[in-house]
């Protein structure tokens, strides 16, 4: 399935569950919960859980965007436009922008 098809599937699933009309603050807490699971997977060096966790983060962000009548592609495009020509350096494994 393409990324676009996956996003549309998640959006349809969230509509079926009523999540598209739910409180975005509760959805953001779900995003943070899933980010914590990514951290736990990394701490345990568990690739399977890391893949699942990253996927869950994306799902929760798709729903959060939907709740705000935004498209994931729009959000990602905006972020890309901001960082595409950014300069900086890697310090202790972290990119530090100029």
C-alpha positions in Angstrom: 0.0 0.0 0.0 1.3 3.5 -0.8 1.8 6.1 1.9 -1.2 8.1 0.6 -3.4 5.0 0.8 -2.2 4.2 4.3 -2.9 7.8 5.4 -6.4 7.6 3.9 -7.0 4.2 5.6 -6.0 5.6 9.0 -8.3 8.6 8.4 -11.2 6.3 7.5 -10.5 4.1 10.5 -10.5 7.1 12.8 -13.8 8.4 11.3 -15.3 4.9 11.9 -14.3 5.1 15.5 -15.4 8.7 16.0 -11.8 9.9 16.7 -11.9 12.5 14.0 -14.4 14.5 16.2 -12.8 13.7 19.5 -10.9 16.1 21.8 -7.5 16.9 20.1 -5.9 17.3 23.6 -6.6 13.7 24.4 -5.2 12.7 21.0 -2.0 14.7 21.7 -1.6 12.7 25.0 -1.8 9.6 22.8 0.9 10.9 20.6 3.1 11.5 23.7 2.3 8.0 25.0 3.4 6.4 21.7 6.6 8.5 21.6 7.4 7.1 25.0 7.0 3.6 23.6 9.5 4.5 20.9 11.9 5.6 23.6 11.4 2.3 25.5 12.0 0.3 22.3 15.2 2.2 21.7 16.3 1.7 25.3 15.8 -2.1 24.9 17.3 -2.1 21.4 14.2 -3.9 20.2 13.8 -3.3 16.5 10.3 -4.9 16.2 8.9 -2.7 19.0 10.7 0.3 17.4 9.0 -0.3 14.0 5.6 -0.7 15.8 6.2 2.4 17.9 7.2 4.7 15.0 4.2 3.5 13.1 1.9 4.2 16.1 3.4 7.7 16.4 2.6 8.4 12.7 -1.0 7.0 13.2 -1.6 9.3 16.2 -0.2 12.3 14.3 -2.4 11.6 11.3 -5.5 11.6 13.6 -4.3 14.7 15.4 -3.9 16.5 12.0 -7.3 15.2 10.9 -8.9 16.6 14.1 -7.5 20.0 13.2 -8.7 19.7 9.5 -5.1 19.4 8.3 -3.6 16.9 6.0 -0.4 15.0 7.0 1.2 15.9 3.7 0.5 19.6 4.3 2.2 19.4 7.7 5.2 17.4 6.4 5.6 19.7 3.4 5.6 22.7 5.7 8.3 21.2 7.9 10.3 20.1 4.9 10.2 23.7 3.4 11.5 24.9 6.8 14.4 22.5 7.0 15.3 21.8 3.4 18.1 24.4 3.2 19.0 24.5 6.9 22.6 24.4 7.7 24.3 23.3 10.8 26.4 20.5 12.3 26.1 17.3 14.1 27.2 17.5 17.8 26.9 14.4 20.0 24.6 12.8 17.5 22.2 15.8 17.4 21.9 18.2 14.5 22.5 21.8 15.7 21.1 24.4 13.3 23.1 27.6 12.5 
